[in-house]
Amino acid sequence: MFIINFIVKIINSISGAISALLNYKAVYVVTGLFATRKFPPAKKQHKYAVLVAARNEEKVIGHLIDSIRSQDYPAELVTIFVVADNCSENDRTAEIARQKGAVCYERHDTKHRTKGFALQFLVECIRHDYSIEAFDGYFLFDADNLLKEDFISRMNEAFDAGEKIITSYRNTKNFGDNWISASYGIHWLRTVRCEHRARSLFHLATRIQGTGLLFAHELIKDGWNYTCLTEDRLFCADAVANGYKISFNYAAEFFDEQPVDVKIAMRQRIRWSKGHFQAFAATGKKLFSHIFVTGGIANKTAARNKGISVEEIPTWKRLFNNIRLRFMSFDMLTIVYPRAIVTSFRKVIIFILSSVLIWNGLLLVSPSLAPSLFSNIFSFFDITFEPNSKTTQILLLSLFMFLFTITAYLLNMLTAAYVFIMERKRISFIKWYRKVWFCITFPLFGIFGNLSLIIALFSRVEWKPIPHNKAISLEEMNKKKPHHQR
């Protein structure tokens, strides 16, 4: 029993230390409430390629290309590349893409089916037919996306300011369809408010979330090498490990379709979770080592970006770059580290071990709640209340765990309400009582996420496409907003 008690104390101490280390993220939340980075007007209009991986996307691919063609940015500086990836025989994705003016390559490789492999193929086609350096930067979108009319112009401002990797404001096409699509929409905007805005303001590295990003051609000079189940997480972790910042542009807005079916949503979350583990396995060691030893990567990257030698960077700036990379590595490690599953297992283990200790009379849970709450519960069921009995102690422990869970649930509800309030000008019109319902159901999204981590840990996961059926144009999307939001 002594050993069990010792293990409980060790687990609690480690958990407390990790929680303390992550308290700095409260600064992100507070900062995101008030400010984000803004970029000055661009001095130069850069030449871009748009990369789109599409599988059986005939319903939506045309609307994406139309929204790109309708940009207020010079059309001659934007080339759209689509890879029709393993499309079925009767699907018209490639045909529609070509009709709309995109350069379309068709890929047939059922053995390598992830989006990452499709992008790898597309990048190699561009290298062969155009060269990677033919474009200053590369946009990455999913086939179901829609771009606001000034999207490329706003992203060009960040790129012209010297940023090498920029992510953007991910809004939702079908926010109000049901609680599942709303949960996704809240999830993306929570990241905007609680992570992206502050990290960008502090010139750190935020996370990339699958689509709506822009990166310099140098990032793929050796090809697209991110082919795991979540290529976006691996891409951003690897970028940070190589000394790159990842900025966020709040002014650049696009729309993304979200699942509305529980089965589809769960399948996607399991894939994300498996990819999460893969990204951690691939980059965790390197990120962790860079917390202590950078090997001069930060300054080598900075010098290469500016076209100068490392020696030309002022001493104070070199020191700052190293400190920033160490922190960014730690910060990114907290993103790729599967914290949720570790926390879940910790709670289960602590509960079991604590129950064993209580049953053997070696641990007493504080009965401070008993007089006001627990005794009333016992009285209601006509049960004799004995504060120091084993049964009462285990029930107290269970009650505390339950209250902790309820508190976390309520905090997630408040987070959803916060998102609705702060982003009300960008969210499509939704009646107030539906917003209340979406706030109540949003915590379930996190529960599904934790469950998907456990399933992914013990199962083999294959990439499967997420169906996109919201065939809506940008003009129709704008009509869904009231006049004061347009």
PyMOL commands that set and color helices and strands:
alter all, ss='L'
color gray80, all
select helices_A, chain A and resi 2-34+61-69+75-77+93-99+115-129+132-134+151-160+179-201+217-220+231-241+262-290+297-306+310-312+315-336+339-359+367-380+390-422+432-457+474-479+483-485
alter helices_A, ss='H'
color red, helices_A
select strands_A, chain A and resi 48-54+78-85+103-107+137-142+146-147+165-172+213-216+247-256
alter strands_A, ss='S'
color yellow, strands_A
deselect
rebuild
show_as cartoon
